[in-house]
Amino acid sequence: AAPAASEPRTFLVPRDAPGVAVREPDTFGVAADGQSVRSWYHGRGGALFLEHCRVPADSALGGDATGPALRATGSSGRGTPYVEAMTLGVGRAAFEAALDYAKLRVQGGRPIIEHQAIGAMLAEIAIKLEVARATVWQAAWASDHPEAVAHRSIADLPLQAIARAFVSTAVHEATLKAAEVFGAMGVMRDMPMQKYVHDALVFLHSGDAPDAKLHIAEALAGYRRPPTPSSAT
């Protein structure tokens, strides 16, 4: 009999391991300040080469060849919310920039963070991001503990799709509020806010974000769309 095929494994390989080569991402242009502009802000976009690379057995992460962080969202909306975590990072960066600026900018003889309007605006951003973070954590926990649905510890809902729908909207709103803290400076190219607002819009309208609410509605109705001819196997 033919020997059984070995189970695919996922390994964590250090960047400096022998046999590992990384090609940096290509650039597609040069900005006005002479700096290179990359085609994708939130990913490396380069290439990884492994040649005669050996890693110890304790570097194995598990039996799933795709790895939990690399599983696609799919049509179920129950995967690992890694894109949602990336989206949350944009909101956090915008919030921290606005908070630092509010402590530095002085108006009326005191930092603007002491003004009630600015303080309330920053509080609203903090609330949105904390709730969004909790949503991502719950979806991530549910992905690691699918048995919790049977135990009724969590709702039998596509929590990743819920996180996708809520986080993308919340972060977009948070970045807009953070830009308001900067006032007219928020739209300047030499300030960070214009990039954060741009990136939040990318996440709001990219991937499966527009369909996330449909996944939730289908789960509530107990309906699943048949695969399209292009995705059918």
N, C-alpha and C positions, 0 to 999 in steps of 0.2 A: 504494500500500500504506500501511496505517496505520503511523505511526511506532512503533518498539518502545518499550514502557513502560520508563521509567528504573528502574534497580535500586534497591530501597529501601536506605537508608543509616541508620546509627545515629550520632548526633552527641552530643558532650559539650557541653552548653550551660551556661555560667556562670550562677549564680543572679542576678547583677547585670546580665546582658545586657539591652539594651533589648527590650521586648516580653514579658518573662518576669514572671509574677505567681504567687505562691505563697500558697495559703490554708492557714493552720495547721490541724491536726486539731481536730475537735470534741472536747469533753470530755463525759463522761457523769455526772459527779457531783463532789462536793467531799469531801475527806477530813476527818478529825477536826481536823487542824491548819489547815483552811481552804484548803489547796492543792488545785488542780484535779487530778482523776484521769483519766488518758487510758485509752482502751479498748485500746490495744496498745502495749506497752512498746518493742518492737524495730523499729518502723517509724514513718515519719512519719505515715501515715494521712491526710494532707491532700489537697490538689488542686493540680495544676499547670496553668497557663493560658499558652498561647503565642499572641500576637497580633502579626502583622507582625514576627516575630522573625527576624533575620538573623545567621548565624554564619559564620565563614570556613571554607573547604573543609578546612583542616588540622585542624578539630575533628571530622572524621569518624573513627569508630572501626572501621568495617568494613562489609562488604556485607550482613551479616545484620541484618535489621530488628529482630529481637528483642534482639540483643546477647547476648554470652556470659553476662553476669551475670543476665539476666532469663529465661533458658530454664527452663521448668518441669522438674521432676524426671522426669516421664513414667514409663512402666511399665518402661523398660529399666534404670533405675538407673545410667546412664552419663553423666549431665549434669554441670553445674557445681555444685560443693558449696557454694553460697553460704549455704544455711540451716545447713549443718554448721559453717561458719565463724562464723555468728552464735551458734550453740550454744556453740562453743568460747570465744567472748568472754565468755559468762556464767561459765564455769568459771574463766577467767583472772581476772575481776573478783573472784570469791569467794576465789580463792587469794591474790591480792594483799591483800585485806582481812584475811584470816586471818594472813598473814605479818606485816603491819604491827601487828596486834593482839598477836601473840605476842612481838613485840619490845618492846611497851609495857607489857604486863601483867606485873606482878612478883608472884611467889608463892614463898615459901620463901627470900626474900632475893635472888632473881635472876630475870631475865626468863624466862617460861615456854618460850621457844624453846630455852633451854639445858637444859630437861628432856628426857630421852630419849624419853618417850612422845609429847610434842608434836613433837619433831624428827622422829621416825619417821612421824608422821601427816602432817606437811607434806611430807616426802620422798615419801610414797605419792601425795599429790595431784599433786606435780610430775611424777612418773613417768607418771601417767595422762594429764595434759594434754600432755606432750611426745609421747607415743605418739599421742594423738588428733590433735595438730597435724600430725604426720608423715603420718597417714592422710588428712587433708584436703588437704595439699599434693600427695600422690601422686594423689588423685582429680582435683584441679585440673589438674595437669600432664598427666594422661591425657586430660582433656577437650580440652586444647589440642593434643595430639599423638596423634590416633587412629591414626596410622601405626605407633606403637610396638607395638601389638598384633601387627601383621603381622611386625614385626621381632623379636618375642618379647622385647622389652625389659621388658614388663610382662605380667602375666597377663591372659588374655582373660576378665575377670570384671567385673561391674558395680561398679566401685570407688566410685562415689558411694553406692550402696546399702550397701556395706560401711562407708563412712565414716558414713553415717546411723545404721546400727545400732550401731556401736561408740561414736561420739562422743556420741550422746544418752545412752547408758548410762553412759559414763565420766564425763561432766560431771555427771550426776545424783549419782553416787557421790562425785565430788570436792566438790560443794557440800555434801553431807551431812557429809563429813569436815571441811570448812572450818568448818561450823557447830559441830562438836564442839570445835574449837579455842577458840571463844568461850565454851564451857561453857553455863551457864544464860542468859548474855547473848545467845546465838545466836538465841533465839526472841523477843527483845524487838523491838517495832515500830520503836523508834528506832535499831536496829542494822541494817546492810545485809543480813545473812544471810537473813532471812526472805524477802526479795524474790528473792535469787539462787536459793534452793531452789525457790521458787514458779515462777520462770522456767524452771529446769531441768526441772521436772515438765511444764511446758507443751510444751517441745520433745520430751520423752520420749514424750508421748502424742498429739502433734498431727501433722497432715499424713500423710505416708506412712511415718512412723517405725515403726508397728506392722507394716507390710507389707515392710519392708526385707529381713528375713531370707527372706521368700518369694521376692523377686526374686533373691536370691543362690542359693537352692535351685533355682529354675527354670533359672538360668544353668548350674548344675552338671549338671542333668539334661537340658539341651538342650530344655527345654519352655517355651512361651510361652502364657500364658492368652489366650483369645479376648477381644476387647473386650466389655464389658457393653453391653446395649441402650442405656443412658443415655449412654455415651461413644462409641458407634459413629456414624460419619458416614454 
